[in-house]
Amino acid sequence: MKARQLQTKVWRDGFFLELSPEEKLLFVFYFTNEFVNIIHLYECPDHLTSFSTGLTTEKITKAKKTFGDKILFFKDYVYLKNAWKYERYEGEDNDNAKEKLINELSADIREWYEANHTPLLHPSYRDKN
């Protein structure tokens, strides 16, 4: 079983405070579900999200629009854009694991991911450049 941390300060965050209860549930689900990995990009179709949260796919589609650039969506993939600020996986073994996950992506998903993530902001990337 994997463990995920959710910063308790999320409950004081202005963005989070403005979300409806259903949007808060979905936000927390996207950060804590079993598919989250070290590149913070994972496949999670809406029907699975619906099954896990009890929200209808219509409510999920609507709620996803409120997340702006915090959580990005492409096809059935979810990308937690700024998760690296709170969850750092560093070191050679983790770099190899990240590379393996990226290489397992289809070309279109990999291209979208590379266009949308911000590696230069992440401390482990800054040290290399």
N, C-alpha and C positions, 0 to 999 in steps of 0.2 A: 504494500500500500504506500502510495506517495503522500507526502504532506505538503501543504501549501500554506504560506503565511499571507495574511491580509493585514495590512497596516491598520491599526485601530484609528489612526487619524483620518481615515476615509470618512468616518461618521461626522467629521467637522469640515470636510472639504466642501467648498461652495458649489462646485459642479455636482457633486454627489447629493448634496442637500436638496437641490432643485429637481432631482429625479423623482418620478412617482414610485410607489412601493414596488410595482411590477418591474420597472426599469432598474431599480436597485437590486432586486432579485437576479435579474438577468446579468447585470454588471458583475455581481459577486460570482455568479455561476461561471461566467467566461474566465474569470481569474483563478477559480479554484477547482474546476472540473478535472477529471482524470486524464484528459488529453493534453493539458498544458505541458509544454516541454521547454528545453533550454534555449530554443530560438524564439519562443513565444509565438510561434505560428503553428497552427494545427487544424486538422479537418474536423468540422463539427456541423453537420447539416442541421437545418432548422427543425426537421422532424425529430431529431434526437434531442435537441435543446428543448423542444416542446414536451417530449416524453419525460425528460429529466426535471423540468421546472413546473410543469402543469400549465404553462402559458400556451395559448393558441399560436399557430404560425403567423396569423395576422397581427397579433399583439407583439410578437417577436420582431417581425418586419418593421413595424412602427417604432418600437423601442430602439432598434439598431440605429435608426436615424438620429437619435438624441445623443449618441456617444461621440459624435464629431470625429476628431482625429485621435481620440484616446484608444478606441478599439476600431480597427479597420476590418472590412469584410471583402472577400473576393471569392466568387463562386461559393463553395461550401467551406472556405477557410476563414479562420479568425486569426487576427494578428493583434497582439497586445503591444501596441507601439512603444509605450514608455515603461514596460514592465522591468526592463534592465535596471532602472533606477532603484528598484526595490529588491531585486533578485539577481545577484551577480554570480555567474558561473565562470570562473577563471582557471587558468592553468592549461597545460598541454593536453591532458586527457579530455577536458571539457571542450577545448578548441577542436579536437578531433571528432568529438561527439556532435558538435554543432555542424562541422563540415559534412559529416555523414548524413545528418538529417536534411541539410540543404541539398545534397546530391541526390537524395531519394525523392525530391520533389519533381513533378513534371516540369517541363521547360517553361510553360506559361506561368505556373505558380511561382517557380524560382525567379523568373524575370520580374513578376509583380512584386515579390518580396524584396528583391534587390533594389527595386525602384522606390520602395516605401519605407525601408528601415533606415536608421540613422547610425551607422557603425562608428562614425567619427566622434560621436558624442559619448560613446561608451568607453569608460576608462581602459578596458583591456585592449581596445583598438587604438586609443591614443598613444599608449606605451609603445606600440609597434611602429607607428608612423613618425 
